[in-house]
Amino acid sequence: MEEAVRLPEPNRKQLILQPTDIEGLIDPEHPARAIWRVLETMDLSRFCELIRAREGVAGRAASNPRMLLALWLYAISQGVNSAREIARLCEAHSAYRWICGGVSVNYHTLSDWSYPVSVEGVGE
């Protein structure tokens, strides 16, 4: 009697912890870095005025307005205008993963994100 062949079966349901060098996900001159550099020069404090999550107060942290702006600006520059698609790309695409820097974001946050702050005057 011939023995059965022993073959490993793929198990795609298993979790894999994979170290990632987030800084190395994109090249130094990648457009996402340029968008981030521009946003770093802007005073976005007006976007934070209505955020209720504060140090020393219980509750979940708010999403970083700089990160959300960078995601939307980069997405629009790439022809993407759907919050669901941006959320998907945040898990699958290196540039979006770099912008998020390990912070998870969902499409509700991206879709609902709007503050009653005029863009006019931001960065002044």
N, CA, C and O atoms as a GROMACS GRO file, in nm:
protein
  496
    1MET      N    1   0.084  -0.118   0.000
    1MET     CA    2   0.000   0.000   0.000
    1MET      C    3   0.089   0.125   0.000
    1MET      O    4   0.181   0.137   0.081
    2GLU      N    5   0.061   0.213  -0.089
    2GLU     CA    6   0.140   0.334  -0.104
    2GLU      C    7   0.092   0.440  -0.004
    2GLU      O    8  -0.028   0.460   0.012
    3GLU      N    9   0.187   0.508   0.061
    3GLU     CA   10   0.154   0.611   0.159
    3GLU      C   11   0.104   0.736   0.088
    3GLU      O   12   0.146   0.768  -0.024
    4ALA      N   13   0.014   0.806   0.154
    4ALA     CA   14  -0.040   0.930   0.099
    4ALA      C   15   0.068   1.037   0.098
    4ALA      O   16   0.155   1.041   0.185
    5VAL      N   17   0.060   1.121   0.000
    5VAL     CA   18   0.154   1.233  -0.010
    5VAL      C   19   0.121   1.335   0.098
    5VAL      O   20   0.004   1.369   0.119
    6ARG      N   21   0.222   1.382   0.166
    6ARG     CA   22   0.203   1.483   0.269
    6ARG      C   23   0.236   1.619   0.209
    6ARG      O   24   0.349   1.645   0.168
    7LEU      N   25   0.136   1.704   0.205
    7LEU     CA   26   0.152   1.839   0.150
    7LEU      C   27   0.096   1.942   0.247
    7LEU      O   28  -0.012   1.920   0.304
    8PRO      N   29   0.166   2.053   0.266
    8PRO     CA   30   0.109   2.158   0.352
    8PRO      C   31  -0.005   2.228   0.278
    8PRO      O   32   0.007   2.261   0.160
    9GLU      N   33  -0.113   2.249   0.347
    9GLU     CA   34  -0.227   2.320   0.290
    9GLU      C   35  -0.220   2.467   0.328
    9GLU      O   36  -0.193   2.499   0.443
   10PRO      N   37  -0.245   2.557   0.235
   10PRO     CA   38  -0.246   2.699   0.269
   10PRO      C   39  -0.356   2.728   0.372
   10PRO      O   40  -0.468   2.680   0.360
   11ASN      N   41  -0.321   2.807   0.472
   11ASN     CA   42  -0.417   2.847   0.574
   11ASN      C   43  -0.425   2.999   0.570
   11ASN      O   44  -0.347   3.067   0.637
   12ARG      N   45  -0.517   3.050   0.494
   12ARG     CA   46  -0.528   3.194   0.474
   12ARG      C   47  -0.606   3.264   0.585
   12ARG      O   48  -0.624   3.386   0.583
   13LYS      N   49  -0.653   3.186   0.681
   13LYS     CA   50  -0.727   3.244   0.793
   13LYS      C   51  -0.637   3.274   0.911
   13LYS      O   52  -0.681   3.333   1.010
   14GLN      N   53  -0.512   3.235   0.903
   14GLN     CA   54  -0.421   3.259   1.014
   14GLN      C   55  -0.374   3.404   1.015
   14GLN      O   56  -0.365   3.469   0.911
   15LEU      N   57  -0.344   3.453   1.132
   15LEU     CA   58  -0.293   3.589   1.148
   15LEU      C   59  -0.141   3.587   1.136
   15LEU      O   60  -0.074   3.495   1.185
   16ILE      N   61  -0.089   3.688   1.072
   16ILE     CA   62   0.055   3.700   1.058
   16ILE      C   63   0.097   3.835   1.114
   16ILE      O   64   0.047   3.939   1.072
   17LEU      N   65   0.188   3.833   1.207
   17LEU     CA   66   0.246   3.957   1.257
   17LEU      C   67   0.370   3.983   1.174
   17LEU      O   68   0.466   3.906   1.177
   18GLN      N   69   0.368   4.092   1.102
   18GLN     CA   70   0.476   4.122   1.010
   18GLN      C   71   0.534   4.259   1.042
   18GLN      O   72   0.464   4.360   1.029
   19PRO      N   73   0.661   4.264   1.083
   19PRO     CA   74   0.719   4.396   1.111
   19PRO      C   75   0.725   4.481   0.984
   19PRO      O   76   0.756   4.431   0.876
   20THR      N   77   0.694   4.609   1.000
   20THR     CA   78   0.693   4.700   0.886
   20THR      C   79   0.769   4.827   0.921
   20THR      O   80   0.746   4.888   1.026
   21ASP      N   81   0.860   4.865   0.833
   21ASP     CA   82   0.929   4.992   0.847
   21ASP      C   83   0.842   5.096   0.776
   21ASP      O   84   0.852   5.114   0.655
   22ILE      N   85   0.757   5.163   0.852
   22ILE     CA   86   0.661   5.256   0.792
   22ILE      C   87   0.732   5.367   0.716
   22ILE      O   88   0.689   5.406   0.607
   23GLU      N   89   0.839   5.417   0.771
   23GLU     CA   90   0.914   5.525   0.705
   23GLU      C   91   0.968   5.480   0.570
   23GLU      O   92   0.981   5.560   0.478
   24GLY      N   93   0.999   5.352   0.557
   24GLY     CA   94   1.054   5.299   0.433
   24GLY      C   95   0.951   5.256   0.330
   24GLY      O   96   0.987   5.204   0.225
   25LEU      N   97   0.823   5.276   0.359
   25LEU     CA   98   0.718   5.234   0.266
   25LEU      C   99   0.720   5.312   0.135
   25LEU      O  100   0.684   5.259   0.030
   26ILE      N  101   0.763   5.438   0.142
   26ILE     CA  102   0.763   5.522   0.021
   26ILE      C  103   0.899   5.592   0.008
   26ILE      O  104   0.972   5.609   0.106
   27ASP      N  105   0.930   5.631  -0.114
   27ASP     CA  106   1.056   5.699  -0.142
   27ASP      C  107   1.061   5.838  -0.077
   27ASP      O  108   0.956   5.897  -0.050
   28PRO      N  109   1.182   5.889  -0.052
   28PRO     CA  110   1.196   6.022   0.010
   28PRO      C  111   1.128   6.134  -0.069
   28PRO      O  112   1.086   6.233  -0.009
   29GLU      N  113   1.117   6.121  -0.199
   29GLU     CA  114   1.056   6.227  -0.279
   29GLU      C  115   0.913   6.195  -0.323
   29GLU      O  116   0.862   6.254  -0.419
   30HIS      N  117   0.849   6.103  -0.256
   30HIS     CA  118   0.712   6.063  -0.290
   30HIS      C  119   0.617   6.181  -0.269
   30HIS      O  120   0.636   6.258  -0.174
   31PRO      N  121   0.517   6.198  -0.354
   31PRO     CA  122   0.421   6.309  -0.339
   31PRO      C  123   0.349   6.312  -0.204
   31PRO      O  124   0.314   6.420  -0.156
   32ALA      N  125   0.327   6.198  -0.142
   32ALA     CA  126   0.261   6.196  -0.011
   32ALA      C  127   0.346   6.269   0.092
   32ALA      O  128   0.293   6.336   0.181
   33ARG      N  129   0.478   6.255   0.082
   33ARG     CA  130   0.567   6.327   0.174
   33ARG      C  131   0.559   6.478   0.151
   33ARG      O  132   0.563   6.556   0.246
   34ALA      N  133   0.548   6.518   0.026
   34ALA     CA  134   0.537   6.661  -0.005
   34ALA      C  135   0.410   6.719   0.054
   34ALA      O  136   0.412   6.829   0.111
   35ILE      N  137   0.300   6.646   0.042
   35ILE     CA  138   0.173   6.692   0.101
   35ILE      C  139   0.188   6.704   0.252
   35ILE      O  140   0.143   6.803   0.311
   36TRP      N  141   0.250   6.605   0.314
   36TRP     CA  142   0.269   6.608   0.459
   36TRP      C  143   0.356   6.727   0.501
   36TRP      O  144   0.326   6.795   0.599
   37ARG      N  145   0.463   6.751   0.425
   37ARG     CA  146   0.552   6.864   0.458
   37ARG      C  147   0.477   6.997   0.451
   37ARG      O  148   0.496   7.083   0.537
   38VAL      N  149   0.392   7.014   0.351
   38VAL     CA  150   0.314   7.137   0.339
   38VAL      C  151   0.219   7.150   0.458
   38VAL      O  152   0.208   7.258   0.517
   39LEU      N  153   0.151   7.041   0.493
   39LEU     CA  154   0.058   7.047   0.605
   39LEU      C  155   0.128   7.072   0.738
   39LEU      O  156   0.069   7.131   0.829
   40GLU      N  157   0.253   7.028   0.751
   40GLU     CA  158   0.329   7.055   0.874
   40GLU      C  159   0.356   7.204   0.892
   40GLU      O  160   0.374   7.249   1.005
   41THR      N  161   0.360   7.280   0.784
   41THR     CA  162   0.387   7.423   0.793
   41THR      C  163   0.262   7.504   0.826
   41THR      O  164   0.270   7.622   0.860
   42MET      N  165   0.147   7.439   0.817
   42MET     CA  166   0.020   7.510   0.838
   42MET      C  167  -0.025   7.502   0.983
   42MET      O  168  -0.006   7.401   1.050
   43ASP      N  169  -0.085   7.610   1.030
   43ASP     CA  170  -0.145   7.611   1.163
   43ASP      C  171  -0.286   7.554   1.150
   43ASP      O  172  -0.376   7.619   1.098
   44LEU      N  173  -0.303   7.432   1.196
   44LEU     CA  174  -0.433   7.365   1.186
   44LEU      C  175  -0.507   7.365   1.320
   44LEU      O  176  -0.599   7.285   1.341
   45SER      N  177  -0.468   7.453   1.409
   45SER     CA  178  -0.527   7.456   1.543
   45SER      C  179  -0.678   7.482   1.540
   45SER      O  180  -0.750   7.437   1.628
   46ARG      N  181  -0.725   7.554   1.441
   46ARG     CA  182  -0.869   7.582   1.432
   46ARG      C  183  -0.948   7.454   1.409
   46ARG      O  184  -1.064   7.444   1.449
   47PHE      N  185  -0.886   7.355   1.345
   47PHE     CA  186  -0.953   7.228   1.326
   47PHE      C  187  -0.968   7.153   1.458
   47PHE      O  188  -1.055   7.067   1.472
   48CYS      N  189  -0.884   7.185   1.555
   48CYS     CA  190  -0.884   7.115   1.684
   48CYS      C  191  -0.975   7.180   1.787
   48CYS      O  192  -1.002   7.121   1.891
   49GLU      N  193  -1.022   7.300   1.761
   49GLU     CA  194  -1.100   7.373   1.860
   49GLU      C  195  -1.226   7.299   1.903
   49GLU      O  196  -1.263   7.304   2.021
   50LEU      N  197  -1.291   7.229   1.812
   50LEU     CA  198  -1.417   7.162   1.844
   50LEU      C  199  -1.398   7.019   1.892
   50LEU      O  200  -1.495   6.952   1.926
   51ILE      N  201  -1.276   6.972   1.896
   51ILE     CA  202  -1.251   6.835   1.941
   51ILE      C  203  -1.266   6.829   2.092
   51ILE      O  204  -1.202   6.905   2.165
   52ARG      N  205  -1.352   6.739   2.139
   52ARG     CA  206  -1.379   6.728   2.282
   52ARG      C  207  -1.281   6.635   2.354
   52ARG      O  208  -1.269   6.642   2.476
   53ALA      N  209  -1.211   6.550   2.281
   53ALA     CA  210  -1.114   6.460   2.344
   53ALA      C  211  -0.995   6.543   2.390
   53ALA      O  212  -0.925   6.604   2.309
   54ARG      N  213  -0.973   6.546   2.520
   54ARG     CA  214  -0.866   6.627   2.578
   54ARG      C  215  -0.783   6.542   2.674
   54ARG      O  216  -0.833   6.444   2.730
   55GLU      N  217  -0.659   6.580   2.693
   55GLU     CA  218  -0.572   6.512   2.789
   55GLU      C  219  -0.636   6.516   2.927
   55GLU      O  220  -0.690   6.619   2.968
   56GLY      N  221  -0.630   6.403   2.998
   56GLY     CA  222  -0.682   6.397   3.134
   56GLY      C  223  -0.832   6.376   3.142
   56GLY      O  224  -0.887   6.372   3.252
   57VAL      N  225  -0.900   6.364   3.028
   57VAL     CA  226  -1.044   6.342   3.025
   57VAL      C  227  -1.068   6.206   2.960
   57VAL      O  228  -1.009   6.174   2.858
   58ALA      N  229  -1.157   6.127   3.022
   58ALA     CA  230  -1.186   5.994   2.968
   58ALA      C  231  -1.248   6.006   2.829
   58ALA      O  232  -1.317   6.102   2.797
   59GLY      N  233  -1.222   5.905   2.748
   59GLY     CA  234  -1.281   5.900   2.615
   59GLY      C  235  -1.178   5.866   2.509
   59GLY      O  236  -1.057   5.871   2.534
   60ARG      N  237  -1.227   5.832   2.393
   60ARG     CA  238  -1.143   5.793   2.282
   60ARG      C  239  -1.079   5.916   2.219
   60ARG      O  240  -1.141   6.022   2.211
   61ALA      N  241  -0.957   5.901   2.176
   61ALA     CA  242  -0.886   6.011   2.109
   61ALA      C  243  -0.953   6.042   1.975
   61ALA      O  244  -1.009   5.954   1.910
   62ALA      N  245  -0.946   6.166   1.935
   62ALA     CA  246  -1.001   6.207   1.806
   62ALA      C  247  -0.900   6.176   1.696
   62ALA      O  248  -0.782   6.152   1.722
   63SER      N  249  -0.949   6.178   1.573
   63SER     CA  250  -0.859   6.159   1.459
   63SER      C  251  -0.781   6.287   1.435
   63SER      O  252  -0.831   6.398   1.453
   64ASN      N  253  -0.657   6.270   1.394
   64ASN     CA  254  -0.568   6.383   1.370
   64ASN      C  255  -0.610   6.456   1.243
   64ASN      O  256  -0.608   6.396   1.135
   65PRO      N  257  -0.648   6.583   1.252
   65PRO     CA  258  -0.689   6.658   1.133
   65PRO      C  259  -0.581   6.663   1.025
   65PRO      O  260  -0.612   6.660   0.906
   66ARG      N  261  -0.455   6.670   1.064
   66ARG     CA  262  -0.346   6.673   0.966
   66ARG      C  263  -0.344   6.543   0.885
   66ARG      O  264  -0.326   6.546   0.763
   67MET      N  265  -0.363   6.430   0.953
   67MET     CA  266  -0.364   6.302   0.884
   67MET      C  267  -0.485   6.292   0.790
   67MET      O  268  -0.472   6.246   0.676
   68LEU      N  269  -0.601   6.335   0.837
   68LEU     CA  270  -0.721   6.327   0.754
   68LEU      C  271  -0.708   6.418   0.631
   68LEU      O  272  -0.745   6.380   0.520
   69LEU      N  273  -0.656   6.538   0.652
   69LEU     CA  274  -0.634   6.628   0.538
   69LEU      C  275  -0.534   6.569   0.439
   69LEU      O  276  -0.554   6.576   0.318
   70ALA      N  277  -0.428   6.511   0.491
   70ALA     CA  278  -0.327   6.450   0.404
   70ALA      C  279  -0.387   6.335   0.325
   70ALA      O  280  -0.359   6.321   0.206
   71LEU      N  281  -0.468   6.253   0.389
   71LEU     CA  282  -0.533   6.142   0.318
   71LEU      C  283  -0.621   6.193   0.206
   71LEU      O  284  -0.614   6.144   0.093
   72TRP      N  285  -0.705   6.291   0.236
   72TRP     CA  286  -0.794   6.345   0.133
   72TRP      C  287  -0.717   6.414   0.021
   72TRP      O  288  -0.748   6.394  -0.097
   73LEU      N  289  -0.618   6.495   0.055
   73LEU     CA  290  -0.541   6.564  -0.048
   73LEU      C  291  -0.466   6.467  -0.137
   73LEU      O  292  -0.465   6.481  -0.259
   74TYR      N  293  -0.402   6.366  -0.076
   74TYR     CA  294  -0.330   6.268  -0.155
   74TYR      C  295  -0.428   6.188  -0.241
   74TYR      O  296  -0.403   6.165  -0.359
   75ALA      N  297  -0.540   6.147  -0.183
   75ALA     CA  298  -0.639   6.070  -0.258
   75ALA      C  299  -0.690   6.149  -0.378
   75ALA      O  300  -0.697   6.097  -0.490
   76ILE      N  301  -0.726   6.274  -0.355
   76ILE     CA  302  -0.777   6.356  -0.466
   76ILE      C  303  -0.670   6.374  -0.573
   76ILE      O  304  -0.702   6.374  -0.692
   77SER      N  305  -0.545   6.388  -0.532
   77SER     CA  306  -0.436   6.402  -0.630
   77SER      C  307  -0.420   6.274  -0.714
   77SER      O  308  -0.364   6.278  -0.824
   78GLN      N  309  -0.469   6.162  -0.661
   78GLN     CA  310  -0.460   6.035  -0.731
   78GLN      C  311  -0.592   5.997  -0.799
   78GLN      O  312  -0.606   5.886  -0.851
   79GLY      N  313  -0.689   6.088  -0.797
   79GLY     CA  314  -0.817   6.063  -0.862
   79GLY      C  315  -0.914   5.982  -0.777
   79GLY      O  316  -1.012   5.929  -0.830
   80VAL      N  317  -0.888   5.971  -0.649
   80VAL     CA  318  -0.976   5.896  -0.558
   80VAL      C  319  -1.060   5.996  -0.480
   80VAL      O  320  -1.006   6.089  -0.420
   81ASN      N  321  -1.192   5.977  -0.481
   81ASN     CA  322  -1.278   6.071  -0.410
   81ASN      C  323  -1.383   6.001  -0.324
   81ASN      O  324  -1.485   6.060  -0.290
   82SER      N  325  -1.358   5.876  -0.290
   82SER     CA  326  -1.451   5.797  -0.210
   82SER      C  327  -1.388   5.763  -0.075
   82SER      O  328  -1.277   5.711  -0.068
   83ALA      N  329  -1.461   5.794   0.032
   83ALA     CA  330  -1.412   5.763   0.166
   83ALA      C  331  -1.391   5.612   0.182
   83ALA      O  332  -1.294   5.570   0.246
   84ARG      N  333  -1.479   5.532   0.127
   84ARG     CA  334  -1.463   5.386   0.135
   84ARG      C  335  -1.336   5.340   0.064
   84ARG      O  336  -1.265   5.254   0.114
   85GLU      N  337  -1.309   5.398  -0.049
   85GLU     CA  338  -1.189   5.360  -0.124
   85GLU      C  339  -1.062   5.405  -0.050
   85GLU      O  340  -0.963   5.332  -0.047
   86ILE      N  341  -1.066   5.524   0.008
   86ILE     CA  342  -0.950   5.571   0.085
   86ILE      C  343  -0.926   5.478   0.203
   86ILE      O  344  -0.811   5.440   0.229
   87ALA      N  345  -1.031   5.440   0.274
   87ALA     CA  346  -1.016   5.349   0.388
   87ALA      C  347  -0.956   5.216   0.343
   87ALA      O  348  -0.872   5.159   0.412
   88ARG      N  349  -1.000   5.166   0.229
   88ARG     CA  350  -0.944   5.042   0.176
   88ARG      C  351  -0.796   5.059   0.143
   88ARG      O  352  -0.714   4.973   0.174
   89LEU      N  353  -0.763   5.171   0.079
   89LEU     CA  354  -0.624   5.198   0.042
   89LEU      C  355  -0.535   5.216   0.166
   89LEU      O  356  -0.415   5.188   0.160
   90CYS      N  357  -0.592   5.264   0.275
   90CYS     CA  358  -0.514   5.280   0.399
   90CYS      C  359  -0.462   5.146   0.451
   90CYS      O  360  -0.367   5.142   0.529
   91GLU      N  361  -0.524   5.040   0.410
   91GLU     CA  362  -0.478   4.906   0.450
   91GLU      C  363  -0.392   4.840   0.343
   91GLU      O  364  -0.312   4.751   0.373
   92ALA      N  365  -0.410   4.882   0.217
   92ALA     CA  366  -0.349   4.808   0.106
   92ALA      C  367  -0.238   4.882   0.032
   92ALA      O  368  -0.156   4.818  -0.034
   93HIS      N  369  -0.233   5.013   0.039
   93HIS     CA  370  -0.142   5.092  -0.044
   93HIS      C  371  -0.036   5.159   0.042
   93HIS      O  372  -0.067   5.218   0.146
   94SER      N  373   0.087   5.150   0.001
   94SER     CA  374   0.200   5.200   0.081
   94SER      C  375   0.190   5.348   0.116
   94SER      O  376   0.216   5.385   0.230
   95ALA      N  377   0.153   5.431   0.021
   95ALA     CA  378   0.149   5.576   0.048
   95ALA      C  379   0.043   5.610   0.153
   95ALA      O  380   0.068   5.691   0.242
   96TYR      N  381  -0.073   5.549   0.143
   96TYR     CA  382  -0.179   5.574   0.240
   96TYR      C  383  -0.139   5.518   0.377
   96TYR      O  384  -0.167   5.579   0.480
   97ARG      N  385  -0.074   5.402   0.377
   97ARG     CA  386  -0.027   5.343   0.503
   97ARG      C  387   0.078   5.434   0.566
   97ARG      O  388   0.082   5.449   0.689
   98TRP      N  389   0.163   5.495   0.484
   98TRP     CA  390   0.265   5.587   0.536
   98TRP      C  391   0.198   5.709   0.598
   98TRP      O  392   0.236   5.752   0.708
   99ILE      N  393   0.100   5.766   0.531
   99ILE     CA  394   0.030   5.883   0.584
   99ILE      C  395  -0.033   5.849   0.719
   99ILE      O  396  -0.027   5.929   0.813
  100CYS      N  397  -0.094   5.732   0.730
  100CYS     CA  398  -0.159   5.691   0.855
  100CYS      C  399  -0.058   5.659   0.964
  100CYS      O  400  -0.088   5.675   1.083
  101GLY      N  401   0.060   5.616   0.927
  101GLY     CA  402   0.165   5.588   1.025
  101GLY      C  403   0.123   5.492   1.136
  101GLY      O  404   0.162   5.510   1.251
  102GLY      N  405   0.045   5.392   1.102
  102GLY     CA  406   0.004   5.294   1.201
  102GLY      C  407  -0.128   5.326   1.270
  102GLY      O  408  -0.176   5.247   1.351
  103VAL      N  409  -0.186   5.441   1.241
  103VAL     CA  410  -0.315   5.479   1.299
  103VAL      C  411  -0.424   5.426   1.206
  103VAL      O  412  -0.421   5.451   1.086
  104SER      N  413  -0.521   5.354   1.262
  104SER     CA  414  -0.628   5.302   1.178
  104SER      C  415  -0.732   5.410   1.154
  104SER      O  416  -0.757   5.496   1.238
  105VAL      N  417  -0.791   5.404   1.038
  105VAL     CA  418  -0.895   5.501   1.001
  105VAL      C  419  -1.003   5.424   0.925
  105VAL      O  420  -0.973   5.335   0.846
  106ASN      N  421  -1.129   5.460   0.949
  106ASN     CA  422  -1.237   5.392   0.877
  106ASN      C  423  -1.309   5.491   0.787
  106ASN      O  424  -1.289   5.612   0.796
  107TYR      N  425  -1.393   5.437   0.702
  107TYR     CA  426  -1.457   5.524   0.603
  107TYR      C  427  -1.557   5.619   0.668
  107TYR      O  428  -1.580   5.729   0.616
  108HIS      N  429  -1.617   5.580   0.781
  108HIS     CA  430  -1.709   5.672   0.848
  108HIS      C  431  -1.636   5.798   0.894
  108HIS      O  432  -1.685   5.909   0.877
  109THR      N  433  -1.519   5.779   0.951
  109THR     CA  434  -1.440   5.893   0.996
  109THR      C  435  -1.405   5.982   0.878
  109THR      O  436  -1.417   6.104   0.886
  110LEU      N  437  -1.362   5.920   0.768
  110LEU     CA  438  -1.326   5.998   0.649
  110LEU      C  439  -1.446   6.067   0.588
  110LEU      O  440  -1.438   6.182   0.544
  111SER      N  441  -1.558   5.997   0.586
  111SER     CA  442  -1.678   6.052   0.524
  111SER      C  443  -1.742   6.162   0.608
  111SER      O  444  -1.786   6.264   0.557
  112ASP      N  445  -1.747   6.138   0.738
  112ASP     CA  446  -1.813   6.233   0.828
  112ASP      C  447  -1.725   6.349   0.868
  112ASP      O  448  -1.772   6.448   0.924
  113TRP      N  449  -1.594   6.336   0.840
  113TRP     CA  450  -1.502   6.437   0.888
  113TRP      C  451  -1.528   6.571   0.821
  113TRP      O  452  -1.499   6.591   0.703
  114SER      N  453  -1.581   6.659   0.899
  114SER     CA  454  -1.595   6.798   0.856
  114SER      C  455  -1.615   6.881   0.981
  114SER      O  456  -1.688   6.843   1.072
  115TYR      N  457  -1.550   6.989   0.982
  115TYR     CA  458  -1.562   7.081   1.095
  115TYR      C  459  -1.618   7.212   1.040
  115TYR      O  460  -1.586   7.250   0.927
  116PRO      N  461  -1.699   7.279   1.116
  116PRO     CA  462  -1.750   7.408   1.069
  116PRO      C  463  -1.643   7.516   1.078
  116PRO      O  464  -1.661   7.620   1.142
  117VAL      N  465  -1.533   7.489   1.014
  117VAL     CA  466  -1.422   7.583   1.012
  117VAL      C  467  -1.397   7.619   0.866
  117VAL      O  468  -1.382   7.531   0.782
  118SER      N  469  -1.392   7.744   0.839
  118SER     CA  470  -1.363   7.788   0.704
  118SER      C  471  -1.218   7.756   0.669
  118SER      O  472  -1.129   7.775   0.751
  119VAL      N  473  -1.195   7.707   0.548
  119VAL     CA  474  -1.059   7.683   0.503
  119VAL      C  475  -0.987   7.815   0.490
  119VAL      O  476  -0.865   7.822   0.507
  120GLU      N  477  -1.060   7.919   0.462
  120GLU     CA  478  -1.002   8.053   0.453
  120GLU      C  479  -0.948   8.092   0.591
  120GLU      O  480  -1.022   8.087   0.689
  121GLY      N  481  -0.826   8.129   0.597
  121GLY     CA  482  -0.767   8.170   0.723
  121GLY      C  483  -0.688   8.060   0.792
  121GLY      O  484  -0.612   8.089   0.884
  122VAL      N  485  -0.705   7.934   0.750
  122VAL     CA  486  -0.627   7.826   0.810
  122VAL      C  487  -0.483   7.842   0.762
  122VAL      O  488  -0.457   7.858   0.643
  123GLY      N  489  -0.393   7.838   0.855
  123GLY     CA  490  -0.252   7.853   0.819
  123GLY      C  491  -0.202   7.996   0.830
  123GLY      O  492  -0.084   8.022   0.808
  124GLU      N  493  -0.290   8.088   0.862
  124GLU     CA  494  -0.246   8.228   0.873
  124GLU      C  495  -0.172   8.250   1.002
  124GLU      O  496  -0.128   8.362   1.028
   0.00000   0.00000   0.00000
